Amino acid sequence: MTNTDVTILGAGPYGLATAAHLRSVAGLETRIFGDPMWFWKSQMPAGMLLRSDWGASQMWDPKHEYSLEAYQAETGDHFSAPVPLAGFVNYALWFQRKAVPHLETRRVETVEAENGHFRVTLGDGEAFTSRRVIIAAGICPFARRPAEFANLPMELVSHSADNVPFSRFRGKRVAVIGGGQSALESAVLLAENGASVELLVRGAPPKYLGWRKKIKSLGAISKLLYSWTDVGPAGISNIVSNPPLLRMFSRDTQNYLRKRSIRPAGAGWLKPRLEAVTMTCGRHVTSAKPVGAQLQLTLDDGAQRVVDHLLLGTGYKIDVTRYSFLSPTLVSRVETADGFPKLQDGFETSVPGLHILGAPAGWSYGPLMYFVAGTKFASRTISNYLANRARKA
């Protein structure tokens, strides 16, 4: 059995950025496992565009050598904002090859606590111990599937995270539930693939992020209202983009700012593309049942719809117990709040040596952790923390 200092689980933006930073920490042996950008390249719909602007769509290494600009200069793959999904994935894979060439693509089977360390077992049977484990495994396990659809077959009901090819619904009737970016863009892409689409929004008509672009045109004044991270509404953006500042506020205020910053909304450039989509607001589905090869939906006003497929754009609900690679004994020791791990300095959980990055860190470090832009703060913070701890050891 071999030993290592730090093991990173996950090879999305947070895992890759952190691994790139830890490479520069002398004497700290680090291993990283994962299929690079798996969720982005395998579970997101073709044709998707990133909602974040250019600066907030960057990957981060210590010297920021591997920027979007550097990628385009070297490869000739030119695109502009809004950044296309395919372009971003290719850029991130290039970043991985440059900054994290030591990535191991073998699957991690289990992580268990063992004598003050962690025992990591891989899918091929290899096992080793690690002094620290950093989880950057993304949000796929947290897809929110309302109870009324839980027992229906995937042929009739899928979540936006399942990435069922939209081309298969050409000429079909599809209902989409949700009012955020995922639901809105999925409805657009379905319609553009030839489906007849109805978007069902429980509340008021969707909100769009149009004012941000207008305010940014004001130049220096806009910096007082918006951070470069592109996270949060005007006036709040600079607070939530500075986690140490945010953590100084009361718990109730932190919760309010987090929820206010990630409430459902769509990018302004989606609005004209939604003209091909039927939108029904103020209604929700109360029941759904198969009828032959189709699905019958009953709404809260008694109206019914019969569709060929239902797509859930219902977002995600963080629950760290759903990371299947964490042993039950280990995960039971992680102190949580509403499914989120309660994190201390250096993104460390209540289990010494176990760290969690990305959206699950949102309760402790704010809404910035839901976005690619948060990788800059997270990777620098945890690498500095581990370097300081290593020097004191």
GIWOPE-V401056 format. One record per residue. PHI is phi in radians with two decimals (* if undefined). PSI is psi in whole degrees, -180 to 180 (none if undefined). NEAR is the number of other ideal C-beta (glycine too) atoms within 10 Angstrom. Layout:
phi,psi,near
PHI,PSI,NEAR
PHI,PSI,NEAR
This chain:
phi,psi,near
*,126,7
-1.63,161,10
-2.13,153,10
-2.50,165,18
-1.43,-49,17
-2.35,134,24
-2.09,128,23
-1.86,128,29
-1.89,112,23
2.11,135,26
-2.22,39,27
-1.58,-165,24
-0.95,-42,29
-1.24,-44,29
-1.12,-44,29
-1.16,-44,30
-1.10,-41,31
-1.16,-43,30
-1.09,-39,28
-1.09,-40,25
-1.25,-40,25
-1.24,-20,23
-1.07,-26,18
-1.55,-3,12
-1.56,110,19
-1.10,136,8
1.36,6,9
-1.92,103,18
-1.33,125,14
-2.23,136,22
-2.11,142,18
-2.26,136,26
-2.17,142,21
2.67,160,26
-1.49,113,15
-0.98,124,21
1.03,33,23
-0.96,-51,16
-1.08,-42,19
-1.18,-42,20
-1.52,-20,17
-1.96,-24,11
-2.03,0,16
-1.87,147,20
-1.24,141,20
-1.04,139,13
1.61,-4,14
-1.17,150,22
-2.08,145,21
-1.28,137,22
-1.31,-30,22
-1.24,154,20
-1.40,-176,19
-1.04,-51,16
-1.11,-32,14
-1.51,2,22
-1.90,19,22
-1.52,150,25
-1.60,155,25
-2.21,123,26
-2.00,169,21
-0.95,-40,16
-1.80,5,10
0.90,44,12
-1.33,-28,11
-1.87,64,24
-1.48,171,17
-1.03,-39,22
-1.13,-42,11
-1.14,-40,15
-1.06,-47,23
-1.17,-37,16
-1.11,-38,11
-1.40,-38,11
-1.76,-21,11
1.35,10,7
-1.49,91,14
-1.69,131,9
-2.68,167,16
-2.27,179,10
-1.35,145,15
-1.17,136,18
-1.21,126,22
-1.25,146,16
-0.94,-48,17
-1.05,-40,17
-1.15,-41,19
-1.16,-42,26
-1.10,-45,16
-1.09,-39,17
-1.10,-45,24
-1.15,-36,24
-1.19,-37,17
-1.10,-43,19
-1.02,-44,26
-1.08,-44,22
-1.09,-36,12
-1.39,-49,16
-1.71,-24,22
-2.34,59,24
-1.19,-16,9
-1.52,10,10
-1.00,136,19
-1.90,127,15
-1.59,5,11
-1.21,148,12
-1.41,139,12
-1.54,124,20
-1.50,-53,15
-2.53,153,16
-2.21,125,22
-2.27,148,16
-1.37,138,19
-2.66,107,14
0.93,46,7
1.43,-2,9
-2.16,-165,17
-2.24,137,23
-1.74,120,17
-1.91,123,23
-1.98,130,16
-1.63,164,15
-1.08,-26,12
-1.56,6,8
1.74,-15,7
-1.12,142,13
-2.33,146,14
-2.66,166,16
-1.85,149,16
-2.39,136,23
-1.21,-35,20
-2.38,151,23
-2.26,130,25
-1.95,119,29
-1.65,119,27
-2.32,52,29
-1.63,8,28
1.39,-168,27
-1.97,0,18
-0.94,-41,16
-1.18,-11,16
-1.77,13,18
-0.94,128,18
-1.49,118,15
-2.12,102,16
-0.90,148,13
-1.01,-33,6
-1.17,-12,16
-2.00,7,20
-1.12,-35,8
-1.81,16,8
-1.63,147,16
-1.19,150,9
-1.11,-22,10
-1.09,-26,12
-1.85,-30,18
-2.37,129,25
-2.41,161,19
-1.73,154,22
-1.01,-24,26
-1.31,-13,22
-1.39,-19,15
0.88,54,16
-1.23,127,16
-0.96,125,9
-1.22,-22,23
-1.11,-23,12
-1.25,-10,11
-1.77,13,21
-1.00,128,11
1.36,4,9
-1.81,162,16
-1.70,125,16
-2.27,133,23
-1.83,141,26
-2.12,132,30
-1.85,130,24
2.38,163,23
-2.32,14,26
-1.76,-174,20
-0.99,-45,23
-1.07,-47,25
-1.16,-44,24
-1.11,-47,27
-1.23,-36,25
-1.09,-42,23
-1.06,-42,30
-1.09,-48,27
-1.15,-36,19
-1.08,-46,26
-1.10,-40,22
-1.25,-14,14
-1.67,9,20
1.68,10,13
-1.53,157,25
-1.65,115,18
-2.08,135,27
-2.09,128,17
-1.72,123,26
-1.84,116,24
-1.99,122,22
-1.08,-41,15
-1.79,-144,12
-1.24,167,9
-0.93,148,10
-1.01,151,21
-1.70,150,13
-2.18,148,17
-1.60,65,17
-1.58,-31,14
-1.19,-29,13
-1.02,-46,19
-1.11,-38,13
-1.16,-43,10
-1.17,-36,14
-1.12,-23,15
-1.22,-10,8
-1.40,-4,11
1.38,-129,7
-1.03,-34,6
-1.06,-35,10
-1.12,-26,16
-1.18,-21,13
-1.30,-21,12
-1.83,-33,18
-2.27,138,22
-1.45,159,19
-1.08,-20,16
-1.21,-17,23
1.17,25,22
-1.96,131,24
1.58,154,26
-1.33,172,17
-0.96,136,13
1.54,-32,10
-1.69,-27,19
-0.93,-46,24
-1.24,-20,18
-1.38,-51,19
-1.25,-17,25
-1.53,3,26
-2.20,82,16
-0.93,-41,21
-1.04,-38,11
-1.17,-46,12
-1.01,-39,21
-1.23,-8,14
-1.42,-17,11
-1.38,165,14
-1.13,160,8
-1.02,-43,10
-1.09,-41,8
-1.18,-41,12
-1.05,-44,22
-1.09,-42,15
-1.11,-47,13
-1.14,-36,19
-1.13,-49,22
-1.18,-36,11
-1.14,-32,13
-1.46,-18,21
-2.09,18,19
-1.14,154,12
-0.99,131,18
-2.88,158,18
-2.05,155,24
-1.14,145,20
-1.02,-33,16
-1.24,-8,16
-1.40,-29,21
-0.96,-50,15
-1.15,-25,9
-1.34,-14,16
-1.43,-1,19
-1.08,-26,9
-1.48,1,14
-1.94,131,21
-1.33,128,13
-2.07,126,17
-2.06,115,14
-1.88,158,13
1.31,17,12
-2.30,149,14
-2.47,159,16
-1.43,128,19
-1.74,-24,12
-2.74,157,12
-2.54,135,21
-2.53,144,11
-1.14,140,13
-2.31,97,11
1.14,-127,7
-1.63,7,8
-2.05,-179,15
-2.21,129,24
-1.74,124,14
-1.86,137,23
-2.00,128,15
-1.63,170,15
-1.18,-16,12
-1.68,8,9
1.60,-12,7
-1.17,153,10
-2.17,154,9
-2.33,143,18
-2.05,119,12
-2.25,163,24
-1.47,-23,18
-2.80,150,22
-2.12,127,20
-1.91,127,28
-1.63,110,24
-1.78,51,24
-1.70,12,22
1.33,-154,20
-2.39,148,18
-2.18,111,13
-1.11,133,22
-2.75,98,15
-1.12,-17,19
-1.18,-12,13
-1.54,0,14
-1.31,103,20
-1.17,-20,11
-1.39,-13,21
-1.44,127,25
-1.11,147,17
-0.96,-39,8
-1.13,-41,9
-1.21,-50,21
-1.16,-26,21
-1.17,-19,10
-1.55,-8,14
-1.43,118,19
-1.27,132,12
-2.26,165,17
-2.42,112,12
0.96,37,9
1.61,-20,14
-1.44,142,21
-1.26,140,25
-1.47,112,12
-1.80,145,24
-1.76,-161,14
-1.03,147,13
1.19,21,16
1.06,28,26
-1.54,135,21
-1.37,-177,25
-1.21,-12,13
-1.62,111,19
-0.94,130,12
1.61,-9,17
-1.83,120,23
-2.09,150,25
-2.37,131,26
-2.05,170,30
1.49,-158,24
-0.95,-37,20
-1.07,-17,28
-1.48,2,26
-1.11,-34,22
-1.15,-38,21
-1.57,-34,22
-2.07,2,23
1.63,177,29
-1.17,-18,26
-0.97,-30,27
-1.24,-10,28
-1.46,-8,20
-2.16,157,24
-0.99,-37,23
-1.01,-26,23
-1.22,-14,28
-1.14,-29,26
-1.11,-51,20
-1.15,-47,20
-1.11,-47,26
-1.19,-38,26
-1.22,-41,15
-1.13,-48,19
-1.27,-34,26
-1.19,-40,24
-1.13,-41,13
-1.09,-47,16
-1.21,-35,24
-1.11,-43,17
-1.14,-42,13
-1.14,-37,16
-1.14,-38,16
-1.20,-31,10
-1.44,-18,6
-1.21,none,8
